[in-house]
């Protein structure tokens, strides 16, 4: 694990999930540094603004599929185009309440998605995923 606590980003339009996920992640005591974005566009704007600052980019990003403006799939397309310019690599987990096999297969076949996680996400699962990303 790196000496600095990992930076975790939650990209989800569900305010309740954002709140519970960030509290749950903080409860793992692995990190207090949790960024929250309501949609893919907000997250991309932040990533583009800090592309050269490794200390501000997320190590681990939990990405919802269904969001307004820029959904998870559109985020991944844009991320693919800017990934090589970033100061550090990110581990992206697709997080969704969808159990649609097409969504799961599409996520698992995306080079930028490390895993597909079905909501709700437990403290233990967040801990495992963050540690795997670190």
C-alpha positions in Angstrom: 0.0 0.0 0.0 1.3 3.5 -0.8 2.3 5.7 2.1 -0.5 8.2 1.4 -4.0 7.1 2.0 -5.8 6.3 -1.3 -8.1 8.9 -2.9 -11.5 7.3 -3.6 -14.1 8.9 -6.0 -17.7 8.0 -6.1 -19.5 8.9 -9.3 -23.2 8.4 -8.7 -26.3 10.6 -9.1 -28.0 8.9 -6.1 -27.3 11.3 -3.1 -28.2 8.6 -0.6 -25.7 6.1 -2.1 -23.0 8.9 -2.2 -23.6 9.6 1.5 -23.7 6.0 2.7 -20.8 4.9 0.4 -18.5 7.8 1.6 -19.4 7.1 5.3 -18.8 3.4 4.7 -15.5 4.0 3.0 -14.4 6.3 5.8 -15.4 3.6 8.3 -12.9 1.2 6.7 -10.3 3.6 8.1 -8.2 3.1 4.9 -8.9 6.7 3.8 -10.8 9.9 4.6 -10.2 11.2 1.2 -13.4 10.6 -0.7 -14.5 12.7 -3.7 -18.1 12.8 -4.7 -19.5 13.5 -8.2 -23.1 13.5 -9.3 -22.4 12.4 -12.9 -19.6 11.4 -15.3 -19.3 15.0 -16.6 -18.5 16.4 -13.1 -15.9 13.6 -12.6 -14.3 14.1 -16.0 -14.1 17.9 -15.4 -12.3 17.3 -12.1 -9.9 14.7 -13.7 -9.1 17.0 -16.6 -8.5 19.9 -14.3 -6.0 17.8 -12.2 -4.6 15.5 -14.9 -1.0 16.3 -14.0 -1.5 16.3 -10.2 -1.2 12.7 -8.9 -1.9 13.9 -5.4 -5.4 15.0 -6.4 -6.4 12.2 -8.8 -8.4 9.2 -7.5 -6.6 5.9 -7.0 -10.0 4.1 -7.0 -13.2 5.2 -8.7 -16.6 3.7 -8.1 -18.7 4.5 -11.2 -22.5 4.1 -11.5 -23.9 3.2 -14.9 -27.2 5.1 -15.1 -26.7 8.9 -14.5 -27.9 12.0 -16.2 -25.7 14.0 -18.7 -22.8 11.6 -18.9 -23.5 8.1 -17.8 -21.0 5.4 -16.8 -20.5 4.1 -20.4 -19.9 7.6 -21.8 -17.5 8.4 -18.9 -15.5 5.3 -19.8 -15.2 6.4 -23.5 -14.0 9.8 -22.5 -11.7 8.3 -19.8 -10.1 6.0 -22.4 -9.2 9.1 -24.5 -7.4 10.9 -21.7 -6.1 8.0 -19.6 -2.6 8.2 -21.0 -2.2 11.9 -20.1 -3.0 11.3 -16.4 -0.3 11.6 -13.7 -1.4 8.2 -12.3 -3.6 5.3 -13.2 -7.0 4.7 -11.6 -8.7 1.5 -10.8 -12.4 1.8 -11.9 -15.1 -0.3 -10.5 -18.6 -0.2 -12.1 -21.1 -0.1 -9.3 -24.8 -0.6 -10.1 -28.0 -2.0 -8.9 -28.5 -3.6 -12.3 -28.2 -7.3 -12.5 -28.8 -7.3 -16.2 -26.3 -9.8 -17.7 -25.7 -7.4 -20.7 -24.5 -4.6 -18.3 -22.3 -7.1 -16.4 -20.8 -8.5 -19.6 -20.3 -5.0 -21.1 -18.5 -3.9 -17.9 -16.4 -7.0 -17.7 -15.4 -6.6 -21.3 -14.3 -3.0 -20.9 -10.5 -2.7 -20.5 -10.9 0.2 -18.0 -13.2 -1.6 -15.6 -11.6 -3.8 -13.0 -14.8 -5.3 -11.6 -18.6 -5.0 -11.6 -20.1 -4.6 -8.2 -23.8 -4.9 -7.4 -25.3 -2.4 -4.9 -25.6 -2.3 -2.0 -21.8 -2.5 -1.3 -20.7 -3.6 2.2 -17.9 -2.1 4.3 -16.0 -5.3 3.7 -16.4 -5.2 0.0 -15.3 -1.5 -0.2 -12.3 -2.4 1.9 -11.4 -5.3 -0.3 -11.8 -3.2 -3.5 -9.8 -0.2 -2.2 -7.0 -2.4 -1.0 -6.9 -4.2 -4.3 -6.6 -0.9 -6.1 -3.9 0.5 -3.8 
